[in-house]
Amino acid sequence: MTVITKKPTSPVAHLSPEDIEAIGRELDAIRQSVMETRGEADARYIRRMIKTQRYLELGSRATLLASGFFPPAFFLGTAGLSVAKILDNMEIGHNILHGQWDWMRDPKIHSSVWEWDSASTAESWKHSHNELHHTYTNIIGKDNDLGYGIMRVDEDQRWTPASLGQPLYNFINMIFFEYGIAAYDLELGRNLRLPKEKRPQEFTENVGKTLRKVRKQATKDYVVHPLLALPLGAALPTLAANVIANVVRNVWSHSVIMCGHFPEGVETYEKASIDPNETRGEWYLRQMLGSANISGSKAMHVMTGNLSHQIEHHLWPDLPSNRYAEVAPQVKALFEKYGLNYHEASMPAQVYSAWHKVVRLSLPNNWLATTTPKNLPKQMKVLWKMSRGSRAQRRKLQEQLDLEAAYLA
């Protein structure tokens, strides 16, 4: 059995190889039941969603034209535009680019032709997300979505003084999320470290495509629409509304994605722990344990692009998003049958948990667990010494923290 985590107590230690393959067969059967019943109702859903998003965006932009002489129009238009951008990215763009609606054979709603309102090109995003993230989910060093390549995401990763900045890195990434996604779709850091003559031609071409996409998007939001509003005295409110709507969309998207893979209790994996000949059942199990759901209303599910059903999405990324709620009870029952933890909580709880993990892992292992208001001055000295010391000194101080944590436990 290859899906064994590196944690002292494995959440799958009680499963036999036969159990894991049985899980795979049962999940395949659930998937097939949906694949066989896709039809007109599903097609109407996505067409209606696209139409709703376009009318909402058009109506919101029209409302903003009145913001120069009717201030409430600014708030109404900004709110509507924010929701429209979220729908475009989450329930529409993300899911169409997964190929969830390719079975319709609609030439306008197909993963091969769809483009979205994001800095990432559809082509680059499909490679980094569909091919890499969904294949190597939560494998440290192979899944760039895990910590976005800028954060320490697991206790077994070496702590360095640079880790202290990761709450700030994550906050900045949240505000400018679409550009952060575009950067690591391009593997920008890795490629820029190479000498110019050794950079892949594909990288250079993709940078050009991404820059053209960013220019087109920025021109639309920050030049064209404000200029259209200029005769009505609404250029500045329109510009501000576009800035706010893009930031709101970025913060929301970042939060939803953080909730899906980063809360406390979600499993991560080392590359060495994954067999290259991983079976279907083992792959399924990694998706089950490496994902977390968000509980809430139907409206919330739509606004998350149904990534509130992240477990179901990672099991079957090609199923129509409107069907995840239907199969979620069957998946949850399967978790219970095999004694696995179905990680689900409200949006506030999952966001808090994810950020708690970001902060906790920005500090040396067990530093937070062994710190109290009474011993805070002493602990700050330890942190200072670890930040300034050599690797050997950090290792020695880490051993002291581990001993304290074991004593407290």
DOVEXVEX-442562 format. One record per residue (C-alpha): residue in three letters; z, y, x. Coordinates in nm, 3 decimals, always signed. Example, Ala and Ser with C-alpha at 12.3 -4.5 7.8 and 13.67 -1.06 7.14 Angstrom:
BEGIN
  rest       pz       py       px
   ALA   +0.780   -0.450   +1.230
   SER   +0.714   -0.106   +1.367
END
This chain:
BEGIN
  rest       pz       py       px
   MET   +0.000   +0.000   +0.000
   THR   -0.115   +0.320   +0.169
   VAL   +0.016   +0.589   -0.066
   ILE   +0.365   +0.606   +0.083
   THR   +0.500   +0.952   +0.147
   LYS   +0.671   +1.050   +0.466
   LYS   +0.993   +1.142   +0.281
   PRO   +1.298   +0.919   +0.340
   THR   +1.291   +0.797   -0.019
   SER   +0.942   +0.725   -0.143
   PRO   +0.877   +0.783   -0.513
   VAL   +0.641   +0.483   -0.510
   ALA   +0.853   +0.236   -0.312
   HIS   +0.920   +0.036   -0.630
   LEU   +0.548   -0.017   -0.699
   SER   +0.361   -0.321   -0.575
   PRO   -0.007   -0.306   -0.473
   GLU   -0.082   -0.484   -0.801
   ASP   +0.104   -0.213   -0.995
   ILE   -0.102   +0.059   -0.827
   GLU   -0.430   -0.108   -0.907
   ALA   -0.313   -0.165   -1.267
   ILE   -0.243   +0.209   -1.292
   GLY   -0.597   +0.274   -1.173
   ARG   -0.745   +0.045   -1.437
   GLU   -0.540   +0.200   -1.717
   LEU   -0.641   +0.551   -1.610
   ASP   -1.006   +0.448   -1.592
   ALA   -0.980   +0.322   -1.949
   ILE   -0.836   +0.654   -2.070
   ARG   -1.115   +0.843   -1.895
   GLN   -1.382   +0.621   -2.043
   SER   -1.247   +0.677   -2.394
   VAL   -1.312   +1.050   -2.353
   MET   -1.649   +1.011   -2.182
   GLU   -1.772   +0.799   -2.472
   THR   -1.666   +1.052   -2.737
   ARG   -1.797   +1.377   -2.584
   GLY   -2.020   +1.546   -2.834
   GLU   -2.113   +1.846   -3.044
   ALA   -1.754   +1.959   -3.100
   ASP   -1.703   +1.988   -2.723
   ALA   -2.035   +2.172   -2.681
   ARG   -1.938   +2.418   -2.955
   TYR   -1.608   +2.478   -2.777
   ILE   -1.756   +2.593   -2.447
   ARG   -2.034   +2.794   -2.612
   ARG   -1.779   +2.967   -2.833
   MET   -1.557   +3.034   -2.531
   ILE   -1.846   +3.193   -2.337
   LYS   -1.943   +3.406   -2.636
   THR   -1.581   +3.517   -2.688
   GLN   -1.545   +3.612   -2.323
   ARG   -1.867   +3.814   -2.321
   TYR   -1.787   +4.000   -2.642
   LEU   -1.436   +4.070   -2.516
   GLU   -1.565   +4.210   -2.188
   LEU   -1.834   +4.417   -2.361
   GLY   -1.588   +4.550   -2.620
   SER   -1.329   +4.633   -2.354
   ARG   -1.579   +4.822   -2.140
   ALA   -1.699   +5.011   -2.448
   THR   -1.338   +5.097   -2.533
   LEU   -1.284   +5.234   -2.183
   LEU   -1.563   +5.487   -2.243
   ALA   -1.326   +5.660   -2.486
   SER   -1.036   +5.667   -2.241
   GLY   -1.127   +6.015   -2.114
   PHE   -1.037   +6.180   -2.446
   PHE   -0.825   +5.906   -2.611
   PRO   -0.564   +5.776   -2.363
   PRO   -0.461   +5.465   -2.566
   ALA   -0.817   +5.337   -2.513
   PHE   -0.735   +5.299   -2.143
   PHE   -0.452   +5.054   -2.207
   LEU   -0.643   +4.859   -2.470
   GLY   -0.960   +4.843   -2.260
   THR   -0.773   +4.744   -1.943
   ALA   -0.583   +4.467   -2.120
   GLY   -0.901   +4.330   -2.277
   LEU   -1.094   +4.346   -1.951
   SER   -0.811   +4.165   -1.768
   VAL   -0.815   +3.882   -2.022
   ALA   -1.195   +3.864   -2.009
   LYS   -1.192   +3.830   -1.630
   ILE   -0.925   +3.560   -1.646
   LEU   -1.127   +3.363   -1.903
   ASP   -1.442   +3.401   -1.692
   ASN   -1.267   +3.255   -1.387
   MET   -1.034   +2.999   -1.536
   GLU   -1.154   +2.833   -1.857
   ILE   -1.524   +2.904   -1.805
   GLY   -1.628   +2.939   -1.439
   HIS   -1.385   +2.694   -1.280
   ASN   -1.461   +2.421   -1.532
   ILE   -1.838   +2.467   -1.549
   LEU   -1.857   +2.456   -1.169
   HIS   -1.668   +2.126   -1.182
   GLY   -1.961   +1.986   -1.377
   GLN   -1.749   +1.933   -1.688
   TRP   -2.035   +2.045   -1.914
   ASP   -2.336   +1.913   -1.721
   TRP   -2.369   +1.627   -1.972
   MET   -2.490   +1.883   -2.232
   ARG   -2.810   +1.931   -2.030
   ASP   -2.796   +2.301   -2.118
   PRO   -2.994   +2.485   -1.847
   LYS   -2.769   +2.791   -1.886
   ILE   -2.434   +2.610   -1.878
   HIS   -2.468   +2.386   -1.576
   SER   -2.283   +2.361   -1.246
   SER   -2.609   +2.393   -1.052
   VAL   -2.694   +2.740   -1.191
   TRP   -2.365   +2.900   -1.299
   GLU   -2.230   +3.200   -1.109
   TRP   -1.900   +3.369   -1.179
   ASP   -1.721   +3.702   -1.139
   SER   -1.551   +3.620   -0.809
   ALA   -1.594   +3.703   -0.443
   SER   -1.665   +3.337   -0.366
   THR   -2.017   +3.216   -0.419
   ALA   -2.038   +2.918   -0.653
   GLU   -2.199   +2.713   -0.375
   SER   -1.919   +2.770   -0.120
   TRP   -1.645   +2.724   -0.376
   LYS   -1.784   +2.394   -0.501
   HIS   -1.782   +2.259   -0.146
   SER   -1.428   +2.366   -0.055
   HIS   -1.278   +2.294   -0.397
   ASN   -1.468   +2.007   -0.557
   GLU   -1.555   +1.816   -0.241
   LEU   -1.255   +1.888   -0.017
   HIS   -0.954   +1.984   -0.230
   HIS   -1.009   +1.724   -0.502
   THR   -1.084   +1.452   -0.248
   TYR   -0.801   +1.528   -0.001
   THR   -0.544   +1.664   -0.247
   ASN   -0.221   +1.773   -0.074
   ILE   -0.313   +1.616   +0.260
   ILE   -0.184   +1.861   +0.519
   GLY   -0.461   +1.973   +0.750
   LYS   -0.742   +1.856   +0.521
   ASP   -0.668   +2.035   +0.192
   ASN   -0.704   +2.411   +0.243
   ASP   -0.578   +2.480   -0.110
   LEU   -0.237   +2.359   +0.008
   GLY   -0.083   +2.680   +0.140
   TYR   -0.431   +2.837   +0.169
   GLY   -0.430   +2.756   +0.539
   ILE   -0.180   +3.034   +0.615
   MET   +0.156   +2.884   +0.525
   ARG   +0.396   +2.611   +0.628
   VAL   +0.397   +2.378   +0.329
   ASP   +0.616   +2.085   +0.431
   GLU   +0.943   +2.023   +0.617
   ASP   +0.770   +1.801   +0.873
   GLN   +0.543   +2.085   +0.983
   ARG   +0.678   +2.259   +1.293
   TRP   +0.860   +2.583   +1.218
   THR   +0.766   +2.887   +1.429
   PRO   +0.880   +3.249   +1.412
   ALA   +0.547   +3.332   +1.245
   SER   +0.661   +3.123   +0.947
   LEU   +0.911   +3.397   +0.859
   GLY   +0.623   +3.613   +0.738
   GLN   +0.481   +3.366   +0.489
   PRO   +0.637   +3.524   +0.176
   LEU   +0.453   +3.843   +0.276
   TYR   +0.132   +3.651   +0.355
   ASN   +0.151   +3.482   +0.017
   PHE   +0.212   +3.810   -0.167
   ILE   -0.088   +3.976   +0.000
   ASN   -0.298   +3.669   -0.072
   MET   -0.192   +3.689   -0.438
   ILE   -0.304   +4.053   -0.475
   PHE   -0.639   +3.993   -0.303
   PHE   -0.670   +3.630   -0.410
   GLU   -1.044   +3.619   -0.476
   TYR   -1.112   +3.747   -0.123
   GLY   -0.861   +3.503   +0.026
   ILE   -1.038   +3.219   -0.152
   ALA   -1.374   +3.343   -0.025
   ALA   -1.239   +3.359   +0.332
   TYR   -1.116   +3.004   +0.342
   ASP   -1.420   +2.876   +0.152
   LEU   -1.600   +2.999   +0.463
   GLU   -1.329   +2.856   +0.693
   LEU   -1.334   +3.206   +0.834
   GLY   -1.043   +3.172   +1.078
   ARG   -1.169   +2.850   +1.238
   ASN   -1.527   +2.972   +1.271
   LEU   -1.440   +3.316   +1.405
   ARG   -1.235   +3.156   +1.682
   LEU   -1.552   +2.990   +1.809
   PRO   -1.780   +3.175   +2.054
   LYS   -2.058   +3.342   +1.859
   GLU   -2.325   +3.117   +2.004
   LYS   -2.132   +2.805   +1.892
   ARG   -2.082   +2.907   +1.530
   PRO   -2.276   +2.686   +1.287
   GLN   -2.590   +2.841   +1.144
   GLU   -2.466   +2.741   +0.800
   PHE   -2.155   +2.954   +0.851
   THR   -2.361   +3.262   +0.936
   GLU   -2.580   +3.208   +0.630
   ASN   -2.280   +3.160   +0.402
   VAL   -2.113   +3.475   +0.533
   GLY   -2.425   +3.668   +0.440
   LYS   -2.433   +3.517   +0.091
   THR   -2.063   +3.595   +0.037
   LEU   -2.097   +3.954   +0.157
   ARG   -2.390   +4.006   -0.079
   LYS   -2.186   +3.860   -0.362
   VAL   -1.888   +4.086   -0.283
   ARG   -2.117   +4.392   -0.264
   LYS   -2.276   +4.308   -0.599
   GLN   -1.941   +4.257   -0.769
   ALA   -1.786   +4.570   -0.618
   THR   -2.091   +4.779   -0.709
   LYS   -2.072   +4.663   -1.071
   ASP   -1.696   +4.728   -1.110
   TYR   -1.643   +5.030   -0.886
   VAL   -1.975   +5.218   -0.903
   VAL   -2.196   +5.130   -1.199
   HIS   -1.938   +5.122   -1.478
   PRO   -1.751   +5.436   -1.362
   LEU   -2.087   +5.619   -1.339
   LEU   -2.178   +5.509   -1.692
   ALA   -1.845   +5.653   -1.809
   LEU   -1.889   +5.981   -1.619
   PRO   -2.065   +6.176   -1.900
   LEU   -1.769   +6.100   -2.130
   GLY   -1.512   +6.206   -1.870
   ALA   -1.388   +5.848   -1.832
   ALA   -1.506   +5.768   -1.480
   LEU   -1.160   +5.761   -1.319
   PRO   -0.991   +5.566   -1.602
   THR   -1.277   +5.314   -1.592
   LEU   -1.247   +5.279   -1.215
   ALA   -0.871   +5.233   -1.245
   ALA   -0.913   +4.978   -1.524
   ASN   -1.147   +4.768   -1.312
   VAL   -0.908   +4.775   -1.017
   ILE   -0.615   +4.676   -1.239
   ALA   -0.810   +4.403   -1.420
   ASN   -0.917   +4.246   -1.090
   VAL   -0.561   +4.253   -0.956
   VAL   -0.423   +4.106   -1.280
   ARG   -0.685   +3.830   -1.264
   ASN   -0.596   +3.761   -0.899
   VAL   -0.221   +3.747   -0.962
   TRP   -0.265   +3.520   -1.265
   SER   -0.507   +3.283   -1.091
   HIS   -0.288   +3.261   -0.782
   SER   +0.020   +3.190   -0.993
   VAL   -0.151   +2.917   -1.195
   ILE   -0.280   +2.745   -0.882
   MET   +0.058   +2.773   -0.708
   CYS   +0.217   +2.609   -1.012
   GLY   -0.027   +2.319   -0.992
   HIS   +0.048   +2.197   -0.639
   PHE   +0.331   +2.387   -0.477
   PRO   +0.654   +2.363   -0.683
   GLU   +0.956   +2.182   -0.541
   GLY   +0.925   +1.807   -0.592
   VAL   +0.546   +1.787   -0.566
   GLU   +0.440   +1.543   -0.294
   THR   +0.246   +1.632   +0.018
   TYR   +0.091   +1.387   +0.265
   GLU   +0.017   +1.361   +0.634
   LYS   -0.334   +1.265   +0.739
   ALA   -0.203   +0.954   +0.912
   SER   -0.045   +0.827   +0.589
   ILE   -0.378   +0.800   +0.405
   ASP   -0.590   +0.491   +0.459
   PRO   -0.959   +0.587   +0.495
   ASN   -1.026   +0.288   +0.269
   GLU   -0.795   +0.422   +0.001
   THR   -0.846   +0.235   -0.326
   ARG   -0.917   +0.397   -0.661
   GLY   -0.561   +0.323   -0.772
   GLU   -0.414   +0.477   -0.456
   TRP   -0.627   +0.788   -0.496
   TYR   -0.515   +0.820   -0.857
   LEU   -0.150   +0.784   -0.752
   ARG   -0.185   +1.064   -0.495
   GLN   -0.326   +1.294   -0.764
   MET   -0.041   +1.203   -1.000
   LEU   +0.234   +1.278   -0.749
   GLY   +0.064   +1.577   -0.586
   SER   +0.016   +1.780   -0.906
   ALA   +0.239   +1.956   -1.158
   ASN   +0.185   +2.070   -1.517
   ILE   +0.284   +2.384   -1.706
   SER   +0.422   +2.350   -2.058
   GLY   +0.337   +2.613   -2.319
   SER   +0.125   +2.722   -2.612
   LYS   -0.242   +2.650   -2.676
   ALA   -0.326   +3.011   -2.583
   MET   -0.148   +2.969   -2.250
   HIS   -0.343   +2.649   -2.182
   VAL   -0.672   +2.832   -2.244
   MET   -0.569   +3.124   -2.021
   THR   -0.491   +2.883   -1.737
   GLY   -0.830   +2.718   -1.778
   ASN   -0.629   +2.415   -1.889
   LEU   -0.501   +2.388   -1.534
   SER   -0.166   +2.380   -1.711
   HIS   -0.273   +2.015   -1.739
   GLN   -0.312   +2.000   -1.363
   ILE   -0.215   +1.632   -1.342
   GLU   -0.484   +1.533   -1.592
   HIS   -0.735   +1.768   -1.429
   HIS   -0.679   +1.610   -1.089
   LEU   -0.714   +1.263   -1.230
   TRP   -1.042   +1.354   -1.400
   PRO   -1.185   +1.688   -1.280
   ASP   -1.514   +1.618   -1.460
   LEU   -1.368   +1.578   -1.811
   PRO   -1.417   +1.871   -2.054
   SER   -1.111   +2.094   -2.020
   ASN   -1.052   +2.106   -2.397
   ARG   -0.979   +1.732   -2.392
   TYR   -0.692   +1.737   -2.140
   ALA   -0.430   +1.809   -2.407
   GLU   -0.553   +1.505   -2.597
   VAL   -0.504   +1.262   -2.308
   ALA   -0.187   +1.419   -2.162
   PRO   +0.053   +1.211   -2.383
   GLN   -0.120   +0.891   -2.271
   VAL   -0.088   +0.993   -1.906
   LYS   +0.277   +1.087   -1.950
   ALA   +0.345   +0.748   -2.112
   LEU   +0.185   +0.581   -1.810
   PHE   +0.415   +0.773   -1.575
   GLU   +0.715   +0.654   -1.776
   LYS   +0.588   +0.295   -1.783
   TYR   +0.572   +0.281   -1.404
   GLY   +0.885   +0.487   -1.332
   LEU   +0.709   +0.795   -1.193
   ASN   +0.804   +1.161   -1.232
   TYR   +0.571   +1.356   -1.462
   HIS   +0.627   +1.701   -1.310
   GLU   +0.615   +1.952   -1.596
   ALA   +0.796   +2.281   -1.661
   SER   +0.740   +2.623   -1.814
   MET   +0.529   +2.885   -1.636
   PRO   +0.831   +3.097   -1.526
   ALA   +1.010   +2.787   -1.397
   GLN   +0.708   +2.664   -1.201
   VAL   +0.632   +3.007   -1.053
   TYR   +0.996   +3.043   -0.945
   SER   +0.996   +2.694   -0.795
   ALA   +0.675   +2.757   -0.602
   TRP   +0.797   +3.087   -0.460
   HIS   +1.135   +2.931   -0.379
   LYS   +0.949   +2.673   -0.173
   VAL   +0.746   +2.944   +0.003
   VAL   +1.069   +3.122   +0.102
   ARG   +1.257   +2.801   +0.189
   LEU   +0.981   +2.679   +0.421
   SER   +0.949   +3.019   +0.584
   LEU   +1.293   +2.945   +0.729
   PRO   +1.397   +2.658   +0.959
   ASN   +1.472   +2.331   +0.781
   ASN   +1.816   +2.334   +0.613
   TRP   +1.883   +2.698   +0.704
   LEU   +1.887   +2.804   +0.340
   ALA   +2.082   +2.495   +0.232
   THR   +2.361   +2.563   +0.484
   THR   +2.385   +2.938   +0.427
   THR   +2.652   +3.096   +0.208
   PRO   +2.762   +3.459   +0.166
   LYS   +3.064   +3.378   +0.386
   ASN   +2.870   +3.237   +0.682
   LEU   +2.563   +3.460   +0.648
   PRO   +2.633   +3.665   +0.967
   LYS   +2.662   +3.342   +1.169
   GLN   +2.346   +3.202   +1.013
   MET   +2.154   +3.520   +1.087
   LYS   +2.248   +3.482   +1.453
   VAL   +2.118   +3.125   +1.447
   LEU   +1.794   +3.247   +1.292
   TRP   +1.764   +3.521   +1.553
   LYS   +1.817   +3.272   +1.836
   MET   +1.557   +3.037   +1.690
   SER   +1.309   +3.323   +1.655
   ARG   +1.357   +3.435   +2.013
   GLY   +1.417   +3.100   +2.183
   SER   +1.189   +2.847   +2.345
   ARG   +1.065   +2.539   +2.163
   ALA   +1.344   +2.333   +2.323
   GLN   +1.607   +2.584   +2.212
   ARG   +1.466   +2.586   +1.859
   ARG   +1.479   +2.207   +1.852
   LYS   +1.845   +2.207   +1.959
   LEU   +1.943   +2.465   +1.697
   GLN   +1.746   +2.274   +1.434
   GLU   +1.948   +1.961   +1.515
   GLN   +2.267   +2.159   +1.452
   LEU   +2.138   +2.275   +1.113
   ASP   +2.042   +1.918   +1.023
   LEU   +2.390   +1.793   +1.112
   GLU   +2.551   +2.064   +0.900
   ALA   +2.328   +1.980   +0.606
   ALA   +2.407   +1.609   +0.639
   TYR   +2.780   +1.690   +0.646
   LEU   +2.753   +1.908   +0.334
   ALA   +2.554   +1.638   +0.155
END
